[in-house]
Amino acid sequence: MKIVFTPDWFIGKDVLIEAFSFLVLILFCILAIKYYQMVKDRKFLYLVYGFGLIAVANLASIFTKLVLYYDFGLSREIGEILVSTYAVHSVDIFYYIGFFVQKLFTLLGLYTIYRLPRESKSRGDYLLIVYFIIISALVSENFYYIFHITALVLIVMIVENYYGIYQRNKFKNTFILTASFTLLGLSQLIFIMSEIGSIFVLANIVELISYGFLLGLIIKILENGKKTKPDGHHLRYVRNNSGKGWKH
């Protein structure tokens, strides 16, 4: 038996949002690979790892939800909760593995992005390790919100990192990236209350907007690349550079 908090009219639309997010993440990874090949800066490579892990997580979620929503067995709706029952046990295994991979890769990706601009371990790193140990002891299928709380903690730390960098370099790209992660964090906060169908929809919409910001950043970088000779610095928000004004 499987339970997904979503209104019946929204079934499938959340899959489309995740598909859009997946494509944006893949585009960002391709862009980061391009600049890594130009300048051989490993920070671009780690950027690929971070966003790539989240892309794989989205893909796992997409496949799992497609099976849950549209495939195999008998389904019935109870209020705002979709309940699907399958006779084949292997499908149950697929369901649990699919969402486990989605959660694990999302958190690993967020942690990789959080660590990216940091040169050495700080007190925050040790607190984060302790937090993960505690979460590992508490997590079960009955505590769906633990994943969103953990993701929110990581995103808050990412936003803190990049907002600090923006305060120093004043690059517009840094600002857009920080805004994207801020909205993504807001979506996780809303997901914590997603037992209510309308709240689940709102969380998905906010998440969609956050990836819209990221797509806008990608388009901006590509447009600037056509105007100026590529020098590897259009993704300079991944490093702690200094600068003046709202540059690209």
LINRA-V574559 format. One record per backbone hydrogen bond with DSSP energy under -0.5 kcal/mol. NH is the residue of the N-H (numbers start at 1). CO is the residue of the C=O. If there is no record, write none. Layout:
NH&CO / NH&CO
This chain:
2&84 / 4&82 / 6&4 / 6&80 / 10&7 / 11&7 / 11&8 / 13&10 / 14&10 / 16&12 / 17&13 / 18&14 / 19&15 / 20&16 / 21&17 / 22&18 / 23&19 / 24&20 / 25&21 / 26&22 / 27&23 / 28&24 / 29&25 / 30&26 / 31&27 / 32&28 / 33&29 / 34&30 / 35&31 / 36&32 / 37&33 / 38&34 / 39&35 / 40&36 / 42&40 / 44&41 / 45&41 / 46&42 / 47&43 / 48&44 / 49&45 / 50&46 / 51&47 / 52&48 / 53&49 / 54&50 / 55&51 / 56&52 / 57&53 / 58&54 / 59&55 / 60&56 / 61&57 / 62&58 / 63&59 / 64&60 / 65&61 / 66&62 / 67&63 / 68&64 / 69&65 / 70&66 / 71&67 / 74&85 / 76&83 / 78&81 / 79&77 / 81&78 / 82&4 / 83&76 / 83&81 / 84&2 / 85&74 / 89&87 / 91&88 / 92&88 / 93&89 / 94&90 / 95&91 / 96&92 / 97&93 / 98&94 / 99&95 / 100&96 / 101&97 / 102&98 / 103&99 / 104&100 / 105&101 / 106&102 / 107&103 / 108&104 / 109&105 / 110&106 / 111&107 / 112&108 / 113&109 / 114&110 / 115&111 / 116&112 / 117&113 / 118&115 / 125&122 / 126&122 / 127&123 / 128&124 / 129&125 / 130&126 / 131&127 / 132&128 / 133&129 / 134&130 / 135&131 / 136&132 / 137&133 / 138&134 / 138&135 / 139&135 / 143&140 / 146&143 / 147&144 / 148&144 / 149&145 / 150&146 / 151&147 / 152&148 / 153&149 / 154&150 / 155&151 / 156&152 / 157&153 / 158&154 / 159&155 / 160&156 / 161&157 / 162&158 / 163&159 / 164&160 / 165&161 / 166&162 / 167&163 / 168&164 / 168&165 / 169&165 / 170&166 / 172&247 / 173&247 / 175&171 / 176&172 / 177&173 / 178&174 / 179&175 / 180&176 / 181&177 / 182&178 / 183&179 / 184&180 / 185&181 / 186&182 / 187&183 / 188&184 / 189&185 / 190&186 / 191&187 / 192&188 / 193&190 / 194&191 / 196&193 / 197&195 / 199&196 / 200&196 / 201&197 / 202&198 / 203&199 / 204&200 / 205&201 / 206&202 / 207&203 / 208&204 / 209&205 / 210&206 / 211&207 / 212&208 / 213&209 / 214&210 / 215&211 / 216&212 / 217&213 / 218&214 / 219&215 / 220&216 / 221&217 / 222&218 / 223&219 / 224&220 / 225&221 / 226&222 / 226&223 / 227&223 / 228&224 / 236&233 / 238&235 / 239&236 / 241&239 / 243&168 / 247&245
